[in-house]
Amino acid sequence: QAQRILATVTLVPERTKNLQDQIDATVDYAAVAGLVRQIANASVYRLLETMAEEMTAQIVTRFEVKRVTLSLRKFALRDAESVSVTSVREEAA
């Protein structure tokens, strides 16, 4: 059964200097959001932890980021506003 999930993604781009205010010189945030949405919609995960780990692994692999922190919040519990899990991944050295 599908459940409402909210993703919060914090990126540390590889490049932050000399961008000359050019959008194409940095991470495509819309593409990152699209990837997160694609993974959430196309896959069946029983654990938020598994989904979060897959998302961070894909983001670090596909985009020029040094580090990604991703939190997933789920609103499925009657006695709590939400529950969440956070995954942090850094690029391979």
N, C-alpha and C positions, 0 to 999 in steps of 0.2 A: 504494500500500500504506500503510495507516494505521500511524502510529508514535506512540509514547508521547511526550507533550510536557507539561512542567510550566511553568505560568505563575506569575510573581510580579508582583503589581501594587502599586505605591506611589502613593497619591493625596495631593494637597494640596487639601483642600476649599476652596471659596470662603469658606465661613463656618466659623469656628472659635471665635468668641466669642459669649456670650449664648445658648448652645444650651439652657441650663437642663436639661441631661441628658435631653433628649427625642430619642428615636431618629429620629422623623420630621423633625427639624430638620437632619439631616445627610445625607450620601450613603448610599444604599441599597446596602450592600456586597454583599448577596446578588444584587441586580440586576446589579451590575457583574460579579460572578463568572458569572452566567448568560449575560450578553452575551459574555464571553470564551469560555465553553464553546460557545455557539451559533455563533460565528464559526469556532472550531476544528473543530467537528463538521460544519457545513453547507457549508463551502467547501474547495476543493482549491487549496492553495498549494504551489508547488514550492520557495519560499524562505521560511525563517523570518522574514527581514527584511520581506517583503511582508505576511505575516500579522500581525506585530507592529505595523507601521505602520497597518494597517486597524483593529486593536484599539484602539490609542491614539487614532486619529482618531474612532472611534465613541464612546469613553468621554468625550472632551473635548466632543463635540457633545451627547451625551445626558444628561450628569450635571453637576452644579454643582461642577466642579473647576477650579482654576487651572492645575494641572500633573499629569501622569500619567507615571510611569516604569514600563515594562512589560518584563520579561525573560522570554524563552522558552528553555527548556532541552530539548534533544532527546537521547535516549539510544540512538541508532541506530548508533553507531560501535563497532567491536570493540576498538580500541586506545585508547579514551578513555572515561572515565566518562560524559562528556556534552559537548555543545557548546552555546553559548548566544549569543543576540543580545539587545540592549537597545534599546528605542525610547523616546524622551522627547518629549513634546508638551505645549505650553502653550496655554491658551485664546487665541483671537485678541483682540488689543487693540482 
